[in-house]
Amino acid sequence: MKRQLLSLSLVAVLVFAIAMPVYAGDDFNSAVDRISERVGKRPMHIPFLGLVLFFTPARGAHIKLATFEDVHASFTLAELESSMGGALSPEWHPFVKVDSRRDHECTIIYARASGSDMRLMVITAERGEVTVVQLDVPKKLQGSWMDDTKHRAKNSRHGEMDGDGDGA
Amino acid sequence: MKWLVRMVCVLLLGVGFASAQEFPWKVNLDKFAAESSETVDVTLDSNMLNLAKNFLSDKDADQRQARDIVSQLKGIYVRSYEFDKTGVYTEADLESMRAQLKSPEWNRIVGVKSKRDGETDYVYIRQTGGKMTGLAVIAAEPRELTLVYIDGPIDLQKISVLGGQFGVPRIDTGHAKVEDSHKGKGEAE
């Protein structure tokens, strides 16, 4: 009985130790909550999203996605940035900000280290819709991205790409 | 604009990510942002540069060299503004920016003015102790203004290793071309 109790305690401690950092570091939920407060609604439920992603090459990226549709509130880039101010931990660096007044769309891309990998969070607000995506870019995926672009660069040199050079 | 997207990709993937730091110009960029229909702001501080280094493998010789370049950079900053009308920035604004990149620290290596397209491009390098320690680009079109600043040692010979990688076409950056641009041949001023 004593041994069982000890094992159970050990398991509980392990689960707690594993779960705590995950919960504490879950800035995605904080970001989503902050936007929920601002727009007054919860994100749309996308059925079987996890299952669908599992069968795509993106399964290693641990993608989290939240979409708010039919949003009546609008965001400027400054509002979006200030909304995220208290929601995300200081490790997140907003390194790309795009503000299109023409299209009423603004995007902020945050990045942070996640071990030796990179974690990205992309927040886009456009007319009637806000999307939050978080994904990990593990070494393996980085490698495949690099290989792919390298291949595209070679094609570009041989004039096999389309006219604008952006590739397919 | 496509060249800007490509450049951003290069910065992200090849050269890396930098601390919220300032451009070498003391200019009120907010006024351009306020008047622009599209604004792109890329700020890659040293933390981000370190992070981006992870993209580059130690095993591949070219990538290792690219990694060396990234390791030494302090920051990369891009601001691009697109306007719905002309005249948002003036020649005086450009002149003010150019005037702040003074010699002997800063030297202009490229100056292009196209009357046909109304486009003006300037590339400046900063030299400290005989080494290139910074690069600044001012690219102005009637409805577009782009400013780029790379802070840190840049070796034009080494940077050529980025060609053929990350979607960047191979670029010939031989000494002759650099010297030519110093002389300001062709369309250059």
Interface residues (C-beta under 8 A of the other chain):
Chain A: L77 H93 P94 F95 V96 K97 V98 D99 S100 R101 R102 A111 R112 A113 S116 D117 M118 K139 Q142 G143 W145 M146 T149 K150 R152 A153 K154 S156 R157 D164 G165 D166 G167
Chain B: K2 V5 R6 V8 C9 L13 F17 A33 S36 S37 E38 T39 V40 D41 V42 T43 L44 D45 N47 M48 L51 A52 N54 F55 L56 S57 Q63 D84 G163 G164 Q165 F166 G167 V168 P169 R170
